[in-house]
Amino acid sequence: MIFATLEHILTHISFSIISIVILIHLMNLLVYEIEGLHNSSEKGMIATFFSITGFLVIRWISSGHFPLSNLYESLIFLSWSLSIIHMIPYLGNHKNDLSAITAPSAIFTQGFATSGLSTEMHQPAILVPALQSQWLMMHVSMMLLSYAALLCGSLLSVALIVITFQKRIDSFLKNKNFFSLRKSFFFGDMEYLNQKGSVLKNTSFFSFQNFYKYQLIQRLDYWSYRVISLGFTFLTIGILSGAVWANEAWGSYWNWDPKETWAFITWTIFAIYLHTRTNPKLQDQGTNSAFVASIGFLLIWICYFGINILGIGFHSYGSFQ
């Protein structure tokens, strides 16, 4: 009873803190950035990390096993993983371009875990024989850490695509203004000079905008590549450890189970992303690789939730059913 009460308190504390962090981000976005509020949001995510950590430790003690046995626990662990990724730039004294992705993702996963699932799934359950293995912590934790990192990196790639296309539209509009300027020359010198002054102002504005967007695109490409590389490493370790565990539990390293198949497809897509991103022979590496990562974003959710919704295959222990 005490453990259940502590878990309830910690989940609500972490959810409340993330909600405040989201509110602070909105205030900085809609009004103007206040340094004190920005630092408060970073400290809020650290407090969220410790709250979720406390929940996982208490659930571990009360259940007698690592808390990754059902969908509820895995979603809480996913939210915990997102808070870790959020703190990586903060601890390295870098500008935190991940905060716009990690904070909303953390509140989404935790909100769905606490409100979208039945109360029966919130209760710790006895592990089935196949899950009673030391590989549970290694395999599932690596997979969820990879999901968190790959989701963040993929969303950064989606943002890169949107800003790149917007930049190209702005460049097209700027060129259109220059064409109008040349055409106006034939209607008189005075009209031309007035138009020229207007266009020069617009050109200066567009140049500033394009420079800012260029810097933003570079940062998005930088962080998406590094976060996806981290997630790809976790995913590789998770698949390999899962193969060893499958051999112990089912007598075969690979069974082409639906979950295994989608994990392999996801691994292949992000391997293509890394090849595209690091191949100097390809033109516009950042944008092309970002399109691949956006496909990977969909595949992650299929891999994570697909088996849970359908409840089929060897990995259906944490399903909705």
Salt bridges, closest charged atoms under 4 A:
GLU7 OE2 - ARG59 NE 3.08
GLU42 OE2 - HIS38 NE2 3.79
GLU42 OE1 - HIS86 NE2 3.04
GLU73 OE2 - ARG59 NH1 2.67
ASP97 OD2 - ARG219 NE 3.13
ASP170 OD2 - LYS213 NZ 2.38
ASP221 OD2 - ARG277 NH2 2.95
ASP257 OD2 - HIS315 ND1 2.73
ASP284 OD2 - ARG168 NH2 2.90
